[in-house]
Amino acid sequence: MEIWINPACSKCRSAVTLLDAEGADYTVRRYLEDVPSPEEIRAVLDRLGLEPWDITRTQEAAAKELGLKGWPRDAGSRERWIAALSEHPKLIQRPIITAEDGTAVVARSEDAVRDALGRGA
């Protein structure tokens, strides 16, 4: 299992604390330093069952600069969104946990972290 975190994020710190408390075996990826490639973002989106706009932090300064709120949310625009997430990783919602069963969750709540743990983590 891997968790994508920003150490400055309280939800990320809470998720890591819960994983530690549960004795989970996981790897931390500081995705602002170890930026995911477009291929890795596509793979995580597939595991999440979501589209890139579903995991985009639209209130971030970079999102406003890019005008993301006005971008189409359709299949034809999917790669543009993925490229933006890779070029501006701060836009990626966090934390994301990839579970051992091939799925992933956006673990912004304790319940979501426990859900990931229950997926064969």
CORRATA-V219738 format. One record per backbone hydrogen bond with DSSP energy under -0.5 kcal/mol. NH is the residue of the N-H (numbers start at 1). CO is the residue of the C=O. If there is no record, write none. Layout:
# CORRATA-V219738
nh=NH co=CO
nh=NH co=CO
This chain:
# CORRATA-V219738
nh=2 co=98
nh=3 co=27
nh=4 co=96
nh=5 co=3
nh=5 co=29
nh=9 co=6
nh=13 co=9
nh=14 co=10
nh=15 co=11
nh=16 co=12
nh=17 co=13
nh=18 co=14
nh=19 co=15
nh=20 co=16
nh=21 co=17
nh=22 co=18
nh=23 co=20
nh=24 co=19
nh=25 co=121
nh=26 co=24
nh=27 co=1
nh=29 co=3
nh=30 co=28
nh=31 co=5
nh=31 co=29
nh=32 co=5
nh=33 co=30
nh=34 co=30
nh=35 co=33
nh=41 co=37
nh=42 co=38
nh=43 co=39
nh=44 co=40
nh=45 co=41
nh=46 co=42
nh=47 co=43
nh=48 co=44
nh=49 co=45
nh=50 co=45
nh=54 co=51
nh=55 co=51
nh=55 co=52
nh=56 co=53
nh=57 co=91
nh=58 co=56
nh=60 co=57
nh=64 co=60
nh=65 co=61
nh=66 co=62
nh=67 co=63
nh=68 co=63
nh=70 co=67
nh=71 co=68
nh=74 co=72
nh=77 co=74
nh=78 co=74
nh=78 co=75
nh=81 co=77
nh=82 co=78
nh=83 co=79
nh=84 co=80
nh=85 co=81
nh=86 co=82
nh=87 co=83
nh=88 co=84
nh=91 co=88
nh=92 co=89
nh=93 co=55
nh=95 co=4
nh=96 co=4
nh=97 co=105
nh=98 co=2
nh=98 co=96
nh=99 co=97
nh=99 co=103
nh=101 co=119
nh=102 co=99
nh=104 co=47
nh=105 co=97
nh=107 co=95
nh=107 co=105
nh=108 co=106
nh=113 co=109
nh=114 co=110
nh=115 co=111
nh=116 co=112
nh=117 co=113
nh=118 co=114
nh=119 co=116
nh=121 co=117
